[in-house]
Amino acid sequence: MRLSRLSLLVFLAGISLGPVPLRAQDSVCYLPERPVDYRLAKRDPLYEYARQEFQDYLEEMEVYMRCLEQERANAFLELKDGYEEFQRIYGADAVFRSRVRVYSKPQ
């Protein structure tokens, strides 16, 4: 059975577009890879390249931290909206069963 031109175009468009995110505001925060500590002498020809690589890493870490802060803020808004909907739907029965865990820095 032969595919029509329209079916072929739709198929190829699906391949090239890939998956579509469910929500446009969703983002992914990528932890940058830490550069190798070369410990080069200043007179080494690669010193400036290594220094720039580490500086780029620190700037990428700042972007990563801002991304995490934004995602945290988004999560709180989502929780607030979800809880308001929970209360609207279930009224007086809309209660948390237990305390929400507090997360801290891993040891």
N, C-alpha and C positions, 0 to 999 in steps of 0.2 A: 504494500500500500504506500502510495506517495504522499508526502506532506504538501499541503498547499503552501503557496508563498507566504500567506498571512500567518499560518501556523509556524512556519520556519522563522519568520521575523519575531513573533512573540516568544518563541523558544530561545532564540539568540539574545533577545533583549533581556530575558530573565537571567541568562548566564552572565551577561555583561553588567547588569545592575546589581546582582548579588542580593543578599538578604536586606530587607528594609527595616530599620529600627522601629520598634513599636512607638517610642516617644522621642521626639526631636531633642528634648532637653537632656535625655540620658547621655552620660559621657562615661568614658573609661579613663581612669587615672593610671598611668604607666610609671612604675618605679624605674628611674634611670639606672643603668648599669654603672657601678662604681669603677672608675678607671684604675689601672694598675699603678701602684706606687713605684715609679721607676727610680727615685732618689738619684737623679742625675746632677752632676756638677754644673754650675752655671756656664762653664765654658763648653759644655757638651753641645754639639749642634742640634740635638733633639730636645734640649732643655725647654726652649720656648714652646715647642709643640706639646710637650707633656704638661707644661704649666697651663696652656690654653685648654687642653683636654680636661684638666681637673676643674678649671674655672667654668667651662661649659657644663660639666656635671653638676656643680653647685647651683648654677642658674636653672638647670633642668629640675633639680630637687626643689627649688623654690616654686616652680610651676606645678610640680607634683603636689606639694603641700597645699597650695592654693586650690588645686583641683579637689583634694581630699576635704578641705574645709567647705567647698561649695557642695560637694556630695553629702557631707554631714548636714548642712543646712537644708538641702533638698529632702533628706531623709526625715528630718524633724517636721518639715511642712507636710510630707506624706503621712507621717504618723498623726499629726494634728487633724488633717483632713479625714483620714481613716477613722479616727476616734469620733470625730463629729458625726460622720456617717453611721458609725456603730451606734452612737447614742440616738440618732434620729430613727434608725430602724428598730432598735430593741429597747429604747426608753430606759426604764429603771433597771432592766436586766443587763444593761451595758456596763459591766464592771470587769476590772482586771482580776483574774483568779489569784495571782501572786505578784509579789514585788518584781519589778523589772530589774534584771541584773545590772550591776555597775561594772563596766569594763575598765581595766586599768592597763598601764604599760606592762607588756610581757616581761617576765623576770628572766 
